[in-house]
């Protein structure tokens, strides 16, 4: 029996509040499961099945943070749990997937490259936690670990045959070492956190989302590879554009202005008589 000063509606509201707090952690748990499933299928050689789990983990990783902010259920536990899940889904899973796919032929060099990738992903996530709330929200310092994981995942999904010869391991090495370097670099990548989805014309947003899903379902391998590599190259394109603009602005400021013409004092100006 409830106390007299307590309404019957308090118990359902309390249960609902607990469910809301649990929802972001459930998304993070799904992210962790996708990373684990990717590792299991990669060890079995089923790369077409393993690679999409990284894409699903990316979607769940975006949802857990947004849901936590929308419902006001952000917590230190959720932040730590999310980081640990990301180390598995975007660190261990891509490294093992790439190693099983094309690095086994080079032996120790292969698993060493995979370990470098895992280390870079862990360092990138640790730096993100430290820098949360500071800096420009429009950019990430270093390539985000989900975006870095999408590069080997999309490539392996598009070409699941893999490499069994040491010569073929060269592109596989680049597939983990290049994203690893970009994760720990200071190159800025767009975060798209300021993307306005509440446009004046909502149907344009819906059409854009519909076109994205249409391309994914029509040509999934080509679409995912294009998106992942386009994001990787976008930082370099923006860096080059900014440097060109900076040089043009600096050269415009450094260009000497023409000095005013001076006449000696002994020169008399002759004016025509009217």
Number of C-alpha atoms within 10 A of each C-alpha: 4 9 7 7 6 9 9 12 8 11 12 10 11 11 11 12 13 12 12 16 19 14 17 25 20 14 21 26 19 18 30 23 17 26 28 20 18 28 26 16 17 23 15 11 17 16 25 18 14 27 31 18 23 27 23 15 26 21 14 21 24 14 17 24 19 14 18 19 13 10 13 11 17 17 12 8 10 19 15 13 15 22 20 17 22 25 24 23 31 31 29 23 29 32 28 22 26 28 27 23 25 25 30 18 18 18 11 11 14 23 18 14 22 27 20 17 28 23 16 23 30 23 17 24 22 15 14 18 13 10 12 9 9 8 10 10 14 13 17 19 22 23 28 22 26 22 20 28 29 26 24 26 32 26 21 26 20 18 14 18 13 18 19 15 13 14 11 15 23 15 13 23 20 13 25 25 18 14 25 28 17 23 25 21 14 12 15 20 22 18 15 11 9 10 9 9 11 8 10 9 9 10 10 12 15 12 11 11 11 12 12 13 14 13 14 14 11 11 11 16 17 15 18 21 19 15 14 19 17 13 18 20 12 14 19 14 12 14 15 12 12 12 11 12 12 12 12 12 11 11 11 10 10 9 8 8 7 6 6 6 5 6 9 6 6 6 7 8 7 6 6 5 4 3
